[in-house]
Amino acid sequence: MAFIEVSCVSKTLTTNRGVRHVLNDVTLSVDQGEFVSIVGFMGCGKSTLLSIIAGLTLPDAGEVRLGGELVRGVRSKTAIVFQNYSLLPWLTALENVHLAVASALPTWTRERQATQARAYIGKVGLANAAHRRPSRLSGGMRQRVAIARALATEPDVLFLDDPFGALDALTRANLQQELAQLCSAEKRPVTTIMITNSVDEALLLSDRIVPMTHGKDALHSRSHVVESLTASVRRPRRPQLKPLRIGDVGLTAVRLRARGASAGQVPNRGGA
């Protein structure tokens, strides 16, 4: 049995324009320690599905089980990173992380909680900005705090709702690498589901990609389309820029390169 089981989930939303069928009979399985990305166009229901899996929203039909237990709310040992950072503006970066650690790990001593918060602020490269409030941090730095806050609680499940969507390309690429390294460095497997509009981002970070597609009446989830494309390259991955020439036109090809792979190695795509 998979660690996360989404079974026949449906969701309908009522707006001023009427009733909208967002999700219809969605089924998804995620194994423990797996990194799964859900991709699709804007407004297709990705975030709604993530909210249901995380326990933030109840489905109209179907069920979600996490570790064999029915999801009826946000469970412990779960962390969520939102696109809008969701930091408390009156607390410093370090205090935001410390508050999360104290709430998630109340049995720890205050000294151990403080040490944990400082360690993860350092892991995301913000040791020198630890005492700044969010208003004095850039967008990329705020998202680093949000990632540190999530991982510092030592979750076994991590939900990411398009965490890099509002960032510039360079900051986005740097944070993608930091997230991949942090998830891979954890002592125990962190099961991760990420919402993204970027296929490149999904290819870089994921073990498996789940596209959201139109059905006849609503939206359906399919998990088999590009599964073999990502499973053959070990995480963490990093993009490799290699100049190519086709005729007189100079091009740049981006290839996923596994840790320890040779410079010219092309990932086996399993016939995809």
Secondary structure, DSSP 8 states (H G I E B T S, - for coil): --SEEEEEEEEEEEETTEEEEEEEEEEEEE-TT-EEEEE--TTSSHHHHHHHHHTSS--SEEEEEETTEE--S--TTEEEE-TT----TTS-HHHHHHHHHHHH-TTS-HHHHHHHHHHHHHHTT-GGGTT--GGGS-HHHHHHHHHHHHHHT--SEEEEESTTTTS-HHHHHHHHHHHHHHHHHSSS--EEEEEES-HHHHHHH-SEEEEEEE-SSSEEE--SSSHHHHHTS-SSEEEEEEEEEETTEEEEEEEEEETT--TT-----TT-
